[in-house]
């Protein structure tokens, strides 16, 4: 067994080891990456040949966490790992987006990358190691790959940048980003922050890249140590140079004319480009056209791409005629739907989001049960992308990885603006009705408007924009594009989404598709993005500039009361008897949880009277009886010697027959007091030994004058 290990020192006493040759030796490449007690196994397998007709990179990346890694049982009836969680999907996407652009353009064999967390200590975060593990597995395989890459997390904690922070450290960070890069270039950035500046984000990316260079060098040494510097030979494409030249010669000028025609309608542009291709195909013999269809589609796509790029770089003309910094027309509307607690329509060009807000109680919290993360989430954002939004005639098959990723970006963008300790659970749902350009950024804008329409007191409005890039000669000639179209994303070199308030960035996501992206270009893109964000924010503010003063009439009303920790049991009662009775009597929904040394009681109802009644009952329970105080008491039972009354919730005392009135009462039947009567009583004393309460009604009645004794 030939085991090879490489060690990377992190400079803070921690180190990362990459081991290969011990486990999963039948895979094309396999490594175990370890930092502390966190261990991830990455494997990669690629088919020897491509499926005929495949003209793309069929890459699958799966990240999975074993519950046993942290000594836990999975939840659910089966007690075994099931479908991937949203978190696992998001980590898979982080790795996929960094790897995919670096496979050779002509490599089309099915390739499967699996990264599995087998051990964790709950301190070191495994997601930042997944990219390194996947790349290292490729490095020790014979699969062609233009890497290596690595990923690192950078957080700013108390003003200092920290690489790969622990879970505990991250809790106090105001910036949290993951960066993927090769030795030479940034490939991917994703993260959230609390209104940071563009310069701060760039500095974090620079620090991350310096650390990544060390990771990449270790992988190159590992590749050489295992003898995998030469990769497998393959031939996954059949080309026809004569056909290629013919297509370029007969279609390029026509396509270029269409690219510079400034057509603002997406479907019209598509039809026009398709017409040029159909016109060319019509000149071919039917058998040739059928046999060469995949190659015709491939070469014609290259013609479209080059024409669009040349139009922008040479003439400054985008497909829809806009300048590089120009934002498409925007219109928005709030309160469009009467049923939800808040709603908004946001339309930018041919991208449209209809977003709703629902306000709920503690019972609506999302339960998070993952291998390393357990808890509850009170702010939810869901993103839906139905096929009709792009005019596609196909069924909708549920939420895919793309929806999870786009929804998470919008979630990160808005979440910092939700007030701390907000009493409501909030669910934002964005349904994309049209799409041509970033729908995730439309979700951020529509979500902000819908939250303000719902009366949620967000700290500041948030807007978002997607930036693009067309570059050549390793970035020496480039154009940064604001508010990119779908085609500009597909045919361009960068998709850079930035969200934020007027005071700073709250989230970002960037994917790079080319080499040679300098920090100069990134700085220009961020500056241009800020200008675009401010313009979009200004348009949004024309619709609604601050949250409504009150919730919608049909929204639930919630009051939160904090009580001493030791009173939680008294409110709940034995077997939940007291809290259930309160809910039945008042009609309010009451939830209680322990937070530190306090109990947080949440009372929700659709009317104020129910809430007031529940609050009064709870305040009564937590109230401490005070000698000398007067209480309204309810008669619970009648005894020959008096009656027992409840003067505070859960607190009863004896009102002795002698304390009912100043005049002598012979029997309780003649007292006039019946069960369930309400009587005023005064607390005279609390027995120090027994804790019993001495109550009096007569102390509140005027004392009759004493009769003078007759003289003899």
Number of C-alpha atoms within 10 A of each C-alpha: 7 7 10 15 15 16 17 16 12 15 8 8 6 10 13 18 17 24 22 24 17 13 17 16 13 9 14 17 27 30 31 26 27 21 21 14 14 21 24 29 25 30 27 26 21 21 13 16 13 21 13 10 13 15 19 13 18 16 16 15 21 19 26 22 23 20 22 16 21 17 13 12 14 17 14 9 6 8 10 12 18 11 8 14 16 14 18 17 20 21 21 24 20 26 29 18 20 26 28 17 19 19 16 12 12 14 22 26 24 18 18 15 25 21 27 20 25 18 21 25 16 17 15 19 20 25 23 24 25 28 29 26 32 31 28 33 33 30 31 26 26 20 26 19 18 14 21 27 31 32 32 27 23 25 29 21 17 10 10 9 19 21 20 24 22 15 13 12 15 18 12 12 20 18 24 24 23 23 28 28 28 23 18 16 18 29 25 23 24 20 21 26 24 20 20 18 16 17 12 14 20 16 13 22 22 15 16 27 23 13 17 25 19 15 26 24 16 20 28 17 14 23 22 14 14 16 13 18 17 12 14 11 9 15 12 17 16 9 12 12 10 8 14 17 11 13 18 16 12 14 18 19 13 16 24 20 13 20 26 20 16 15 17 16 12 19 12 11 18 11 11 16 20 14 12 18 20 11 12 17 18 11 9 12 9 11 9 10 16 12 10 16 14 14 19 20 13 13 21 23 15 16 21 22 19 17 21 25 27 19 19 23 17 9 10 15 20 25 22 17 16 17 13 20 17 14 19 19 11 16 16 22 19 22 18 17 14 10 13 18 24 28 29 28 27 26 25 24 20 22 25 27 31 25 31 29 26 21 23 20 21 22 11 15 18 15 11 12 14 19 22 19 10 10 10 13 14 19 18 18 23 19 26 22 23 21 17 15 17 17 12 9 8 9 9 10 8 9 13 11 13 15 16 20 20 21 25 19 26 29 23 19 30 29 18 21 20 16 13 9 8 15 19 23 18 22 19 25 23 29 20 26 21 22 26 19 24 24 30 29 27 28 36 30 31 31 32 31 33 33 31 26 30 27 18 25 18 20 15 19 24 32 32 30 30 29 27 27 28 22 23 15 9 12 17 11 11 18 20 22 29 26 27 28 25 17 16 24 22 14 20 22 21 25 22 27 25 26 29 31 23 15 12 16 27 29 28 24 20 20 21 23 20 20 19 17 22 14 15 10 18 17 15 13 22 22 14 18 27 25 14 23 26 18 15 22 20 14 16 23 13 11 15 18 16 19 21 15 12 12 18 18 10 12 20 18 22 24 17 18 14 14 21 12 15 13 16 19 14 16 25 18 15 10 9 12 11 18 23 15 13 20 18 11 12 17 18 25 22 25 17 19 14 15 10 8 10 15 19 19 21 22 25 25 22 16 16 15 13 20 23 16 17 25 22 12 19 23 16 17 20 18 14 10 18 12 14 12 10 19 17 14 22 21 22 16 14 18 14 11 14 19 20 20 25 20 24 21 19 14 16 18 22 21 24 19 20 16 19 24 18 14 11 11 14 12 13 18 12 8 14 8 16 15 13 14 12 17 16 17 25 22 21 15 16 16 9 8 6 7 10 14 19 18 28 24 20 17 18 13 12 9 11 8 6 6 6 6 6 5 4 3
